[in-house]
């Protein structure tokens, strides 16, 4: 899932909520250098076995959902995510090492080439990505339909030309907004 907005602060709120629900390895923000370093550190921690994979809740999801226990559901979902991460690490450890090193590279061209080559592996690690419409072209390869879904948050602030690269990268779109939000302002 790709979540985009014009405003980086709006994405920060969504990102924090996703991390609260699903743990550190469910979503990733992309954009400025700090976010690239954060991704590189998360990948490095994964490949160096510094992440504690906890399986104790894996078989209890249906029980806790029936009991409407939100905390227990979060634990089960987190455990399920950790199981998926273990499989990705076992299969793509070397790719993740290359990705982590390239994200720290100061050469923009090198980072873009590596991201193009290994982005599908990154999608296996982090299934949800958040990016402003202005940063998407600098941070993600232009691959048609690489995301199952793109969600446009605060859509009234966006314009069609900015949104097209996001739409191209996804198979489906959800456009979120309301009449209480600010309208798009164009100086052209």
C-alpha positions, -999 to +999 in steps of 0.1 A: +000+000+000+012+035-009-001+064+011+005+098-003-003+134+007+009+168-001+017+175+035+045+156+053+029+163+087-003+144+077+019+114+067+037+116+100+004+112+119-006+082+097+028+066+101+028+069+139-006+052+140+005+023+117+036+017+138+015+017+170-008-009+155+016-031+135+051-025+149+083-011+134+083-032+103+049-026+088+054+009+073+081+031+061+083+068+052+104+079+023+116+113+014+145+133+029+179+120+040+168+113+075+141+089+063+167+071+041+190+067+070+161+054+091+153+028+065+190+018+062+192+013+100+160-008+101+174-030+073+207-033+090+190-043+123+170-070+104+200-086+087+222-085+118+195-103+139+189-074+162+151-078+159+134-100+184+110-123+165+082-134+189+059-162+178+039-168+210+007-152+197+007-165+161-022-190+166-045-169+187-058-143+163-093-157+158-098-163+195-089-127+204-109-112+176-139-131+188-133-117+223-128-082+209-095-077+227-076-050+208-042-054+226-041-091+220-050-086+183-021-061+180+002-087+194-010-114+170-007-091+140+028-081+151+038-117+155+024-125+120+044-097+106+076-110+123+070-144+107+068-129+073+100-108+079+119-140+090+111-155+056+121-125+037+154-122+056+162-159+050+156-155+013+170-120+006+196-113+033+223-102+008+199-080-011+190-062+021+226-057+030+232-041-004+201-019+000+211-007+035+246+003+022+233+020-009+208+041+011+237+055+030+256+063-002+259+100-010+255+093-047+218+099-057+223+080-090+236+049-071+207+050-046+181+053-075+197+023-094+197+001-063+162+010-054+150+002-089+167-032-088+156-042-053+124-024-046+103-056-047+124-070-019+117-038+001+080-042-005+083-076+011+100-061+042+078-030+045+043-036+029+031+000+035+050+031+022+042+067+029+055+095+007+046+131-003+036+135-039+066+157-044+091+131-031+078+100-048+098+103-080+131+108-062+125+078-038+106+051-057+112+035-091+086+042-118+071+007-121+035+003-132+012-013-106+039-021-081+015-013-052-018-030-048-034+003-036-026+040-034-044+061-008-045+098-013-049+116+020-061+152+021-069+149-015-084+184-018-049+198-015-036+177-045-038+184-082-040+159-111-005+163-125+011+156-091-012+126-086-005+108-119+029+093-109+012+079-078-017+064-097+007+048-122+025+030-094-007+014-081-034-010-093-062+007-073-068+040-056-087+054-026-091+091-025-097+105+010-108+140+018-137+161+030-152+195+024-137+209+056-101+206+043-082+233+026-087+236-012-058+232-036-042+266-043-023+270-076-001+300-084+001+291-121 
